[in-house]
Amino acid sequence: MSLDDQRYSQRKRIDAVKISDLTSLNSYMVIAEAGNIVDASITGFLIRLRRQDLVPKELKQHLSLDSLVGQQVVLYLPQMNLDLDGIITRTRHIGGGVFDIGVEFSQDVPEYWRQCLVDLFPEPGEFSEEEASG
């Protein structure tokens, strides 16, 4: 595997980056009001959300969000004043009413832009509580 191939597959564990209004572009339905991006790479990102943040009643009633796989979605990053879009590629209930949703960036998002975005995401512990409150 070349260095370039390794870079493409590397994932960056990040401090939680808040998201809001995870919305299906297939049905224009808000899927979740809030969540966090907890992991990212230049191909996609991982969203973690709680059952109570899900909007559709039918999603709250199940332990699986597999019905979302294949949905094209858009979400908002309030801390960065940025919209992101992509396609849900996988979902998983990790327990305690918490779900992981894997999203792959849309094909029309340039690679250099995706790399810059991932580089901007904060690493765990990068910002201390004192810096955040000051």
C-alpha positions as CSV (number, residue, x, y, z in Angstrom):
1,M,0.0,0.0,0.0
2,S,1.5,3.4,-1.0
3,L,1.6,6.4,1.2
4,D,-1.2,8.0,-0.8
5,D,-3.4,4.9,-0.3
6,Q,-2.8,5.0,3.4
7,R,-3.7,8.7,3.5
8,Y,-7.0,8.0,1.8
9,S,-8.0,5.3,4.4
10,Q,-6.7,7.2,7.5
11,R,-9.5,8.2,9.8
12,K,-9.1,11.1,12.3
13,R,-10.6,10.7,15.7
14,I,-11.9,14.2,16.6
15,D,-13.4,16.1,19.5
16,A,-17.1,16.1,19.0
17,V,-18.2,18.6,16.3
18,K,-21.8,19.5,16.8
19,I,-24.3,19.0,14.0
20,S,-27.9,20.1,13.6
21,D,-30.8,19.3,11.3
22,L,-29.6,16.1,9.7
23,T,-32.1,16.2,6.8
24,S,-32.9,13.6,4.1
25,L,-32.7,15.1,0.6
26,N,-34.8,12.2,-0.7
27,S,-37.9,13.2,1.4
28,Y,-36.9,16.6,2.9
29,M,-37.6,15.1,6.3
30,V,-35.5,16.1,9.3
31,I,-34.0,12.9,10.6
32,A,-32.3,14.3,13.7
33,E,-32.2,17.6,15.4
34,A,-28.7,17.2,16.8
35,G,-25.7,14.9,17.0
36,N,-21.9,15.0,16.8
37,I,-19.3,14.1,14.2
38,V,-16.8,11.9,16.2
39,D,-14.6,10.5,13.4
40,A,-13.7,11.7,9.9
41,S,-11.6,11.0,6.8
42,I,-11.4,12.5,3.4
43,T,-14.0,10.0,2.2
44,G,-16.6,10.5,5.0
45,F,-17.5,11.0,8.6
46,L,-19.2,9.3,11.5
47,I,-22.1,10.9,13.3
48,R,-23.1,9.8,16.8
49,L,-26.6,10.7,17.9
50,R,-29.1,9.9,20.7
51,R,-32.5,8.4,20.3
52,Q,-34.2,11.6,21.8
53,D,-32.6,13.7,19.0
54,L,-34.4,11.6,16.3
55,V,-37.4,13.4,14.8
56,P,-39.5,10.7,13.0
57,K,-41.6,8.7,15.5
58,E,-41.0,5.5,13.5
59,L,-37.2,5.8,13.9
60,K,-37.5,6.4,17.7
61,Q,-39.4,3.1,18.0
62,H,-36.7,0.8,16.6
63,L,-33.2,-0.2,17.5
64,S,-32.2,0.0,13.9
65,L,-31.8,2.9,11.5
66,D,-31.0,0.7,8.6
67,S,-33.9,2.2,6.7
68,L,-31.7,5.3,6.3
69,V,-28.9,3.6,4.4
70,G,-28.7,5.0,0.9
71,Q,-30.4,8.3,1.8
72,Q,-28.8,11.5,0.6
73,V,-28.5,13.9,3.5
74,V,-27.5,17.4,4.4
75,L,-26.5,18.7,7.8
76,Y,-25.4,21.9,9.4
77,L,-22.2,22.4,11.5
78,P,-23.1,25.5,13.7
79,Q,-19.5,25.8,15.1
80,M,-18.2,26.2,11.6
81,N,-21.2,27.8,9.9
82,L,-21.1,25.1,7.2
83,D,-23.4,22.7,5.5
84,L,-22.2,19.2,4.6
85,D,-23.9,16.7,2.4
86,G,-23.4,13.0,1.6
87,I,-24.9,9.6,1.5
88,I,-25.6,7.4,4.5
89,T,-23.6,4.2,4.0
90,R,-24.2,2.4,7.4
91,T,-25.9,2.7,10.7
92,R,-25.4,0.9,14.0
93,H,-27.1,1.0,17.4
94,I,-24.2,1.1,19.9
95,G,-26.4,0.7,23.0
96,G,-28.2,2.9,25.5
97,G,-30.2,4.6,22.8
98,V,-27.1,5.9,21.0
99,F,-26.5,5.4,17.2
100,D,-23.6,5.7,14.8
101,I,-24.3,6.8,11.3
102,G,-21.6,6.6,8.6
103,V,-21.9,9.2,5.9
104,E,-19.8,9.3,2.7
105,F,-19.1,12.7,1.1
106,S,-21.0,13.5,-2.1
107,Q,-19.0,12.8,-5.2
108,D,-19.1,16.5,-6.2
109,V,-17.1,17.6,-3.1
110,P,-13.5,18.2,-4.2
111,E,-10.9,16.1,-2.6
112,Y,-8.7,19.0,-1.5
113,W,-11.7,20.6,0.2
114,R,-12.5,17.4,2.1
115,Q,-8.8,17.1,3.2
116,C,-8.9,20.8,4.4
117,L,-12.1,20.1,6.4
118,V,-10.7,17.0,8.1
119,D,-7.5,18.9,9.0
120,L,-9.7,21.7,10.6
121,F,-11.6,19.3,12.8
122,P,-10.2,19.5,16.4
123,E,-8.3,16.5,17.7
124,P,-9.4,15.1,21.1
125,G,-8.2,17.5,23.9
126,E,-7.0,20.1,21.4
127,F,-9.2,22.8,23.0
128,S,-9.3,22.8,26.8
129,E,-12.4,24.0,28.8
130,E,-10.5,27.1,29.8
131,E,-9.9,28.1,26.1
132,A,-13.5,27.4,25.3
133,S,-14.9,29.6,28.1
134,G,-12.4,32.4,27.6
